[in-house]
Amino acid sequence: MPKFNWEAKTKAGATQKGVMEAANEAMVEAQLKRYGFAGITIKSEKVGFKLPGFGGGGGGSVSTKDLVVFTRQFATMIDSGLPLVQCLDILSGQQENKFFKSALSSIKESVESGSTFADALAKHPKIFDQLYVNLIAAGEVGGILDTILNRLAAYIEKAMKLKKQVKGAMVYPVTIISIAVVVIGVILVFVIPTFAKMFADFGGTLPMPTQIVIALSNFLQRYILVIIGVCYGIKVGIGKYYATPMGRQLMDRFFLKLPIIGVLIRKVAVAKFTRTLGTMISSGVPIMDGLEIVAKTAGNKVVEDAIYKVRQAISEGKTMAEPLSECGVFPPMVVQMIAVGEATGAMDTMLNKIADFYDDEVDDAVGNLTSMMEPLLMVFLGTTVGGLVVAMYLPIFKLAGAVG
């Protein structure tokens, strides 16, 4: 989903800025007008390339940990009977993050001026996303704000844990590959030329592996800036292509079809979908609103489209399980469990059970991926660096044999 930077004026004439995810500028403008903003200016935000299903979301200068702590403390204070404005005053006063402190002070002022808590939070989309705002709105209407805040904190903690698991799985291979590229580059640019000069002084015909390595070294020295420029251009090109609706659709579908990574992305998507929708339904958010928010936060265009199809089918009177089975994204077990949840009227409970199961599945998938990647990366690193070393020592062995 594209991101848009917006700037607008409140009813009091104050200027507010933020970032909002939406399909287009018209949807952003409609949403801001609903919040009571006027004089709206919208600009598209540049989107960088990221692996879908693993990125996510932004809280501006506010970390997920800060948001969890704030939510937990807020829930405790509300449960203790403290007024909403007093809670905001206490929490903003003890907040060390200046960006968050300023936002909480602004939210407190909005509530004091008659705004609902949810509407006040919605003015800061870089910190509080649509899921957060809608759950708070449901809590205000139902008079269970403390319960909703505790559910939100638990949800954010589990989402953060899921994100850390996936990032942890990616850090190891990326680190090893980066080290390998640096080591090979140093050998080719600085070490191989020394050997090449020495072999040239010896004369004679060099073994084929040595000739290939020297030729590769010469090419790298001559065109290293061009290679860096081409790599950067490819990165920028992929990022711009991914920012287009067609590019995102094709690349997200490609990622889902990858042998190992695709399975992990699918499991993460299922865990995220069921956890988010289960939390929203159990908090009293209407299922149609819940599905729309879940679709926007899916992180994968294929999954997003599937959820929108589910939403459309439900609006036409169909069950949720039927369109889920047709889209081909969700495993049959998930579809069957959701069908049981619909039939028994315990959809939120069933969704949370599926989410717990798939959290464990992601754990296992990450562990398997790491276990499999370790030997493969070691073989790659050893073969590459070892091959270069052997290629450069072959002439020395040949010379020693001739002398002997």
Kinemage of the C-alpha trace (Angstrom):
@kinemage 1
@onewidth
@group {chain A} dominant
@subgroup {mainchain}
@vectorlist {calphas} color= white
{ca met a 1} P 0.000 0.000 0.000
{ca pro a 2} L 1.518 3.394 -1.006
{ca lys a 3} L 2.321 5.946 1.699
{ca phe a 4} L 1.394 9.630 1.472
{ca asn a 5} L 2.778 12.581 3.423
{ca trp a 6} L -0.011 14.968 4.390
{ca glu a 7} L -0.284 18.412 5.906
{ca ala a 8} L -3.563 19.960 7.009
{ca lys a 9} L -5.152 22.429 9.416
{ca thr a 10} L -7.358 21.554 12.360
{ca lys a 11} L -10.599 23.357 13.197
{ca ala a 12} L -8.604 25.534 15.593
{ca gly a 13} L -6.232 26.539 12.771
{ca ala a 14} L -3.213 24.527 13.957
{ca thr a 15} L -1.096 22.756 11.337
{ca gln a 16} L -0.749 18.980 11.571
{ca lys a 17} L 1.549 16.692 9.562
{ca gly a 18} L 1.702 12.940 9.164
{ca val a 19} L 2.008 9.877 6.943
{ca met a 20} L -0.915 7.666 5.900
{ca glu a 21} L -1.159 4.429 3.933
{ca ala a 22} L -3.918 4.337 1.323
{ca ala a 23} L -4.648 3.162 -2.206
{ca asn a 24} L -4.564 6.707 -3.587
{ca glu a 25} L -4.558 10.401 -2.653
{ca ala a 26} L -8.359 10.629 -2.795
{ca met a 27} L -8.725 8.080 0.010
{ca val a 28} L -6.212 9.994 2.144
{ca glu a 29} L -8.103 13.241 1.595
{ca ala a 30} L -11.452 11.601 2.416
{ca gln a 31} L -10.052 10.125 5.633
{ca leu a 32} L -8.557 13.449 6.740
{ca lys a 33} L -11.802 15.301 6.023
{ca arg a 34} L -13.608 12.746 8.149
{ca tyr a 35} L -11.269 13.668 11.007
{ca gly a 36} L -12.226 17.331 10.541
{ca phe a 37} L -9.104 18.590 8.774
{ca ala a 38} L -9.129 21.374 6.156
{ca gly a 39} L -6.542 22.930 3.808
{ca ile a 40} L -5.184 19.463 3.027
{ca thr a 41} L -1.926 19.013 1.090
{ca ile a 42} L -0.892 15.488 0.061
{ca lys a 43} L 2.374 14.240 -1.445
{ca ser a 44} L 3.382 10.693 -2.345
{ca glu a 45} L 6.139 9.264 -0.159
{ca lys a 46} L 9.026 7.451 -1.860
{ca val a 47} L 8.828 3.718 -1.299
{ca gly a 48} L 11.918 1.563 -0.998
{ca phe a 49} L 12.157 -2.092 -1.844
{ca lys a 50} L 11.620 -4.534 1.015
{ca leu a 51} L 10.853 -8.212 1.293
{ca pro a 52} L 7.064 -8.397 1.721
{ca gly a 53} L 5.712 -9.819 4.911
{ca phe a 54} L 8.883 -8.914 6.772
{ca gly a 55} L 8.737 -5.175 6.896
{ca gly a 56} L 6.442 -3.267 8.489
{ca gly a 57} L 4.972 -0.468 9.594
{ca gly a 58} L 6.358 2.519 11.094
{ca gly a 59} L 5.980 4.425 14.310
{ca gly a 60} L 8.070 7.435 13.210
{ca ser a 61} L 10.491 8.121 16.029
{ca val a 62} L 8.571 5.917 18.468
{ca ser a 63} L 9.806 2.361 18.913
{ca thr a 64} L 7.467 -0.596 19.267
{ca lys a 65} L 8.808 -1.148 22.781
{ca asp a 66} L 7.886 2.419 23.781
{ca leu a 67} L 4.388 1.908 22.387
{ca val a 68} L 3.936 -1.350 24.330
{ca val a 69} L 5.102 0.233 27.595
{ca phe a 70} L 2.790 3.223 27.058
{ca thr a 71} L -0.177 0.951 26.325
{ca arg a 72} L 0.452 -1.268 29.361
{ca gln a 73} L 0.847 1.703 31.717
{ca phe a 74} L -2.215 3.395 30.269
{ca ala a 75} L -4.297 0.245 30.774
{ca thr a 76} L -3.174 -0.010 34.427
{ca met a 77} L -4.051 3.635 35.112
{ca ile a 78} L -7.482 3.408 33.451
{ca asp a 79} L -8.193 0.179 35.360
{ca ser a 80} L -7.287 2.013 38.596
{ca gly a 81} L -9.953 4.616 37.915
{ca leu a 82} L -7.785 7.577 36.888
{ca pro a 83} L -9.409 10.047 34.439
{ca leu a 84} L -8.257 9.830 30.823
{ca val a 85} L -6.739 13.324 30.716
{ca gln a 86} L -4.818 12.740 33.945
{ca cys a 87} L -3.410 9.475 32.542
{ca leu a 88} L -2.203 11.275 29.426
{ca asp a 89} L -0.694 14.061 31.536
{ca ile a 90} L 1.245 11.596 33.717
{ca leu a 91} L 2.464 9.496 30.801
{ca ser a 92} L 3.555 12.492 28.708
{ca gly a 93} L 5.381 13.926 31.728
{ca gln a 94} L 7.461 10.790 32.263
{ca gln a 95} L 8.109 10.124 28.550
{ca glu a 96} L 11.803 10.500 27.597
{ca asn a 97} L 11.209 10.328 23.845
{ca lys a 98} L 10.631 13.967 22.840
{ca phe a 99} L 8.656 13.057 19.716
{ca phe a 100} L 6.329 10.790 21.693
{ca lys a 101} L 6.097 13.329 24.546
{ca ser a 102} L 4.990 16.056 22.131
{ca ala a 103} L 2.406 13.752 20.529
{ca leu a 104} L 0.937 12.741 23.918
{ca ser a 105} L 0.670 16.406 24.953
{ca ser a 106} L -1.146 17.165 21.698
{ca ile a 107} L -3.493 14.188 22.265
{ca lys a 108} L -4.241 15.403 25.797
{ca glu a 109} L -5.112 18.884 24.472
{ca ser a 110} L -7.410 17.379 21.838
{ca val a 111} L -9.254 15.301 24.465
{ca glu a 112} L -9.583 18.340 26.735
{ca ser a 113} L -11.098 20.309 23.860
{ca gly a 114} L -13.847 17.693 23.420
{ca ser a 115} L -12.363 15.227 20.936
{ca thr a 116} L -12.730 11.501 21.535
{ca phe a 117} L -9.567 9.625 22.473
{ca ala a 118} L -9.653 7.627 19.218
{ca asp a 119} L -9.987 10.773 17.082
{ca ala a 120} L -7.113 12.392 18.985
{ca leu a 121} L -4.907 9.337 18.332
{ca ala a 122} L -5.878 9.343 14.634
{ca lys a 123} L -4.175 12.725 14.227
{ca his a 124} L -0.827 10.976 14.795
{ca pro a 125} L -0.806 8.121 12.233
{ca lys a 126} L 2.995 7.789 12.376
{ca ile a 127} L 2.605 6.488 15.954
{ca phe a 128} L -0.907 5.029 16.144
{ca asp a 129} L -2.006 3.065 13.082
{ca gln a 130} L -5.581 2.342 11.985
{ca leu a 131} L -5.695 -0.908 13.961
{ca tyr a 132} L -4.781 0.894 17.184
{ca val a 133} L -7.239 3.746 16.563
{ca asn a 134} L -10.151 1.444 15.664
{ca leu a 135} L -9.641 -0.781 18.697
{ca ile a 136} L -9.514 2.272 20.974
{ca ala a 137} L -12.720 3.549 19.368
{ca ala a 138} L -14.388 0.181 20.049
{ca gly a 139} L -13.147 0.306 23.647
{ca glu a 140} L -14.570 3.796 24.169
{ca val a 141} L -17.962 2.838 22.760
{ca gly a 142} L -18.125 -0.390 24.784
{ca gly a 143} L -16.755 1.116 27.998
{ca ile a 144} L -13.937 -1.453 28.132
{ca leu a 145} L -10.961 0.782 27.327
{ca asp a 146} L -8.687 -0.894 29.906
{ca thr a 147} L -9.431 -4.351 28.447
{ca ile a 148} L -8.815 -3.120 24.904
{ca leu a 149} L -5.513 -1.511 25.930
{ca asn a 150} L -4.328 -4.779 27.490
{ca arg a 151} L -5.315 -6.679 24.334
{ca leu a 152} L -3.491 -4.108 22.211
{ca ala a 153} L -0.333 -4.415 24.290
{ca ala a 154} L -0.449 -8.225 24.045
{ca tyr a 155} L -1.043 -8.005 20.302
{ca ile a 156} L 1.840 -5.572 19.716
{ca glu a 157} L 4.192 -7.713 21.827
{ca lys a 158} L 3.347 -10.846 19.829
{ca ala a 159} L 3.658 -8.972 16.523
{ca met a 160} L 7.035 -7.615 17.636
{ca lys a 161} L 8.188 -11.120 18.596
{ca leu a 162} L 7.114 -12.460 15.183
{ca lys a 163} L 8.990 -9.668 13.413
{ca lys a 164} L 12.141 -10.310 15.481
{ca gln a 165} L 12.031 -14.025 14.628
{ca val a 166} L 11.920 -13.341 10.908
{ca lys a 167} L 14.571 -10.618 11.080
{ca gly a 168} L 16.781 -12.930 13.125
{ca ala a 169} L 16.523 -15.558 10.405
{ca met a 170} L 17.619 -13.012 7.779
{ca val a 171} L 20.516 -11.466 9.742
{ca tyr a 172} L 22.761 -14.542 9.674
{ca pro a 173} L 22.769 -15.243 5.906
{ca val a 174} L 22.970 -11.543 5.038
{ca thr a 175} L 25.953 -11.116 7.382
{ca ile a 176} L 27.798 -14.140 5.993
{ca ile a 177} L 27.168 -13.141 2.368
{ca ser a 178} L 28.273 -9.561 3.082
{ca ile a 179} L 31.504 -10.799 4.690
{ca ala a 180} L 32.097 -13.130 1.742
{ca val a 181} L 31.635 -10.306 -0.776
{ca val a 182} L 34.031 -8.037 1.153
{ca val a 183} L 36.679 -10.775 1.544
{ca ile a 184} L 36.482 -11.814 -2.121
{ca gly a 185} L 36.599 -8.173 -3.225
{ca val a 186} L 39.699 -7.471 -1.118
{ca ile a 187} L 41.435 -10.587 -2.460
{ca leu a 188} L 40.630 -9.762 -6.083
{ca val a 189} L 41.510 -6.049 -5.870
{ca phe a 190} L 44.568 -6.070 -3.577
{ca val a 191} L 46.009 -9.607 -3.288
{ca ile a 192} L 45.631 -11.099 -6.776
{ca pro a 193} L 47.496 -8.231 -8.559
{ca thr a 194} L 50.581 -8.951 -6.426
{ca phe a 195} L 50.534 -12.599 -7.456
{ca ala a 196} L 49.858 -11.662 -11.084
{ca lys a 197} L 52.954 -9.410 -11.156
{ca met a 198} L 55.063 -12.182 -9.632
{ca phe a 199} L 53.819 -14.750 -12.158
{ca ala a 200} L 54.499 -12.344 -15.034
{ca asp a 201} L 58.134 -12.126 -13.897
{ca phe a 202} L 58.394 -15.941 -13.892
{ca gly a 203} L 57.093 -16.222 -17.444
{ca gly a 204} L 55.542 -19.395 -18.850
{ca thr a 205} L 51.922 -20.445 -19.278
{ca leu a 206} L 49.674 -20.187 -16.233
{ca pro a 207} L 47.061 -22.836 -15.345
{ca met a 208} L 43.555 -22.066 -16.610
{ca pro a 209} L 42.038 -21.445 -13.100
{ca thr a 210} L 44.799 -18.910 -12.396
{ca gln a 211} L 44.201 -17.143 -15.718
{ca ile a 212} L 40.474 -16.882 -14.965
{ca val a 213} L 41.086 -15.418 -11.496
{ca ile a 214} L 43.619 -12.870 -12.830
{ca ala a 215} L 41.239 -11.865 -15.629
{ca leu a 216} L 38.439 -11.449 -13.063
{ca ser a 217} L 40.748 -9.323 -10.899
{ca asn a 218} L 41.684 -7.089 -13.851
{ca phe a 219} L 38.034 -6.681 -14.817
{ca leu a 220} L 37.042 -5.762 -11.251
{ca gln a 221} L 39.843 -3.198 -10.918
{ca arg a 222} L 38.968 -1.591 -14.230
{ca tyr a 223} L 35.189 -1.496 -13.884
{ca ile a 224} L 34.577 -1.475 -10.104
{ca leu a 225} L 32.866 1.936 -10.176
{ca val a 226} L 30.688 0.857 -13.095
{ca ile a 227} L 29.727 -2.338 -11.255
{ca ile a 228} L 28.790 -0.362 -8.111
{ca gly a 229} L 26.743 2.048 -10.238
{ca val a 230} L 24.937 -0.787 -12.039
{ca cys a 231} L 24.154 -2.542 -8.732
{ca tyr a 232} L 22.787 0.697 -7.277
{ca gly a 233} L 20.749 1.310 -10.439
{ca ile a 234} L 19.267 -2.193 -10.246
{ca lys a 235} L 18.362 -1.639 -6.585
{ca val a 236} L 16.655 1.685 -7.362
{ca gly a 237} L 14.910 0.193 -10.398
{ca ile a 238} L 13.553 -2.747 -8.415
{ca gly a 239} L 12.397 -0.351 -5.689
{ca lys a 240} L 10.521 1.833 -8.185
{ca tyr a 241} L 9.008 -1.181 -9.925
{ca tyr a 242} L 7.910 -2.618 -6.569
{ca ala a 243} L 6.242 0.714 -5.779
{ca thr a 244} L 3.861 0.230 -8.727
{ca pro a 245} L 0.676 -1.849 -8.193
{ca met a 246} L 1.603 -4.323 -10.963
{ca gly a 247} L 5.202 -4.631 -9.781
{ca arg a 248} L 4.184 -5.283 -6.212
{ca gln a 249} L 1.594 -7.840 -7.297
{ca leu a 250} L 4.078 -9.787 -9.453
{ca met a 251} L 6.967 -9.656 -6.967
{ca asp a 252} L 4.825 -10.563 -3.951
{ca arg a 253} L 3.441 -13.530 -5.889
{ca phe a 254} L 7.001 -14.512 -6.814
{ca phe a 255} L 8.121 -14.386 -3.170
{ca leu a 256} L 5.217 -16.591 -2.108
{ca lys a 257} L 6.284 -19.226 -4.657
{ca leu a 258} L 9.909 -19.433 -3.480
{ca pro a 259} L 10.719 -22.923 -2.129
{ca ile a 260} L 11.743 -22.042 1.452
{ca ile a 261} L 11.266 -18.300 1.910
{ca gly a 262} L 7.792 -18.520 0.352
{ca val a 263} L 6.617 -21.024 2.974
{ca leu a 264} L 7.901 -18.748 5.736
{ca ile a 265} L 6.197 -15.669 4.218
{ca arg a 266} L 2.911 -17.573 3.936
{ca lys a 267} L 3.055 -18.708 7.578
{ca val a 268} L 3.873 -15.187 8.761
{ca ala a 269} L 0.948 -13.818 6.696
{ca val a 270} L -1.483 -16.362 8.179
{ca ala a 271} L -0.272 -15.674 11.741
{ca lys a 272} L -0.555 -11.914 11.219
{ca phe a 273} L -3.993 -12.111 9.561
{ca thr a 274} L -5.561 -14.362 12.198
{ca arg a 275} L -3.985 -12.546 15.167
{ca thr a 276} L -5.048 -9.104 13.938
{ca leu a 277} L -8.586 -10.073 12.911
{ca gly a 278} L -9.092 -12.149 16.075
{ca thr a 279} L -8.036 -9.215 18.266
{ca met a 280} L -10.362 -6.830 16.439
{ca ile a 281} L -13.422 -9.112 16.492
{ca ser a 282} L -12.975 -9.936 20.196
{ca ser a 283} L -12.738 -6.181 20.876
{ca gly a 284} L -16.074 -5.462 19.195
{ca val a 285} L -14.883 -4.078 15.859
{ca pro a 286} L -17.315 -5.020 13.029
{ca ile a 287} L -15.903 -7.761 10.815
{ca met a 288} L -16.141 -5.637 7.648
{ca asp a 289} L -14.099 -2.835 9.221
{ca gly a 290} L -11.712 -5.399 10.668
{ca leu a 291} L -11.094 -7.051 7.292
{ca glu a 292} L -10.413 -3.697 5.646
{ca ile a 293} L -7.784 -2.803 8.256
{ca val a 294} L -6.257 -6.292 8.152
{ca ala a 295} L -5.973 -6.076 4.356
{ca lys a 296} L -4.151 -2.735 4.560
{ca thr a 297} L -1.642 -4.129 7.061
{ca ala a 298} L -1.128 -7.503 5.316
{ca gly a 299} L 2.322 -6.600 3.946
{ca asn a 300} L 1.823 -8.740 0.847
{ca lys a 301} L -0.246 -7.645 -2.153
{ca val a 302} L -1.466 -11.180 -2.931
{ca val a 303} L -2.673 -11.676 0.651
{ca glu a 304} L -4.169 -8.170 0.647
{ca asp a 305} L -6.186 -8.884 -2.516
{ca ala a 306} L -7.365 -12.203 -1.067
{ca ile a 307} L -8.644 -10.476 2.087
{ca tyr a 308} L -10.450 -7.832 0.034
{ca lys a 309} L -12.140 -10.639 -1.934
{ca val a 310} L -13.214 -12.200 1.367
{ca arg a 311} L -14.644 -8.856 2.468
{ca gln a 312} L -16.531 -8.481 -0.816
{ca ala a 313} L -17.921 -12.014 -0.536
{ca ile a 314} L -19.139 -11.421 3.024
{ca ser a 315} L -20.889 -8.217 1.900
{ca glu a 316} L -22.732 -10.386 -0.650
{ca gly a 317} L -23.942 -12.745 2.064
{ca lys a 318} L -21.395 -15.536 1.687
{ca thr a 319} L -19.441 -17.148 4.514
{ca met a 320} L -15.847 -16.224 5.222
{ca ala a 321} L -14.459 -19.713 4.675
{ca glu a 322} L -15.693 -20.066 1.088
{ca pro a 323} L -13.715 -17.185 -0.505
{ca leu a 324} L -10.695 -17.988 1.684
{ca ser a 325} L -10.523 -21.480 0.185
{ca glu a 326} L -10.820 -20.101 -3.365
{ca cys a 327} L -7.958 -17.602 -3.105
{ca gly a 328} L -5.318 -20.337 -2.604
{ca val a 329} L -3.281 -18.312 -0.092
{ca phe a 330} L -4.539 -19.863 3.139
{ca pro a 331} L -3.901 -23.549 3.954
{ca pro a 332} L -6.932 -25.893 4.053
{ca met a 333} L -6.562 -26.398 7.822
{ca val a 334} L -6.930 -22.658 8.413
{ca val a 335} L -10.012 -22.490 6.189
{ca gln a 336} L -11.622 -25.449 7.979
{ca met a 337} L -10.965 -23.990 11.438
{ca ile a 338} L -12.428 -20.635 10.378
{ca ala a 339} L -15.499 -22.455 9.020
{ca val a 340} L -15.926 -24.162 12.407
{ca gly a 341} L -15.519 -20.782 14.132
{ca glu a 342} L -18.261 -19.292 11.945
{ca ala a 343} L -20.588 -22.206 12.575
{ca thr a 344} L -20.107 -22.144 16.359
{ca gly a 345} L -20.077 -18.347 16.727
{ca ala a 346} L -16.606 -18.412 18.263
{ca met a 347} L -14.697 -16.799 15.409
{ca asp a 348} L -12.403 -14.680 17.613
{ca thr a 349} L -11.395 -17.681 19.749
{ca met a 350} L -10.712 -19.821 16.696
{ca leu a 351} L -8.660 -17.086 14.992
{ca asn a 352} L -6.507 -16.649 18.084
{ca lys a 353} L -5.943 -20.419 18.288
{ca ile a 354} L -4.832 -20.453 14.641
{ca ala a 355} L -2.510 -17.502 15.347
{ca asp a 356} L -0.936 -19.319 18.327
{ca phe a 357} L -0.422 -22.424 16.196
{ca tyr a 358} L 1.180 -20.481 13.359
{ca asp a 359} L 3.412 -18.544 15.749
{ca asp a 360} L 4.892 -21.931 16.676
{ca glu a 361} L 5.028 -22.866 12.983
{ca val a 362} L 7.022 -19.689 12.261
{ca asp a 363} L 9.378 -20.623 15.129
{ca asp a 364} L 9.996 -24.029 13.546
{ca ala a 365} L 10.332 -22.571 10.024
{ca val a 366} L 12.883 -20.003 11.187
{ca gly a 367} L 14.843 -22.688 13.053
{ca asn a 368} L 14.835 -24.989 10.017
{ca leu a 369} L 15.856 -22.156 7.711
{ca thr a 370} L 18.766 -21.176 9.945
{ca ser a 371} L 19.900 -24.803 10.348
{ca met a 372} L 19.839 -25.346 6.594
{ca met a 373} L 21.495 -22.034 5.718
{ca glu a 374} L 24.494 -22.507 8.044
{ca pro a 375} L 26.162 -25.415 6.179
{ca leu a 376} L 25.232 -24.014 2.767
{ca leu a 377} L 26.778 -20.641 3.547
{ca met a 378} L 29.876 -22.230 5.014
{ca val a 379} L 30.305 -24.372 1.889
{ca phe a 380} L 29.788 -21.297 -0.324
{ca leu a 381} L 32.296 -19.203 1.630
{ca gly a 382} L 34.862 -22.007 1.853
{ca thr a 383} L 34.541 -22.963 -1.813
{ca thr a 384} L 34.785 -19.384 -3.081
{ca val a 385} L 37.676 -18.163 -0.945
{ca gly a 386} L 39.423 -21.561 -1.044
{ca gly a 387} L 39.051 -21.701 -4.825
{ca leu a 388} L 40.725 -18.307 -5.208
{ca val a 389} L 43.620 -19.318 -2.957
{ca val a 390} L 44.165 -22.647 -4.729
{ca ala a 391} L 44.010 -20.972 -8.158
{ca met a 392} L 46.788 -18.584 -7.148
{ca tyr a 393} L 48.988 -21.289 -5.652
{ca leu a 394} L 48.705 -23.670 -8.639
{ca pro a 395} L 51.556 -21.937 -10.563
{ca ile a 396} L 53.763 -22.138 -7.462
{ca phe a 397} L 53.092 -25.873 -7.176
{ca lys a 398} L 53.798 -26.250 -10.884
{ca leu a 399} L 57.052 -24.305 -10.557
{ca ala a 400} L 58.116 -26.377 -7.512
{ca gly a 401} L 57.420 -29.593 -9.455
{ca ala a 402} L 59.489 -28.356 -12.397
{ca val a 403} L 62.406 -27.423 -10.131
{ca gly a 404} L 62.185 -30.789 -8.386
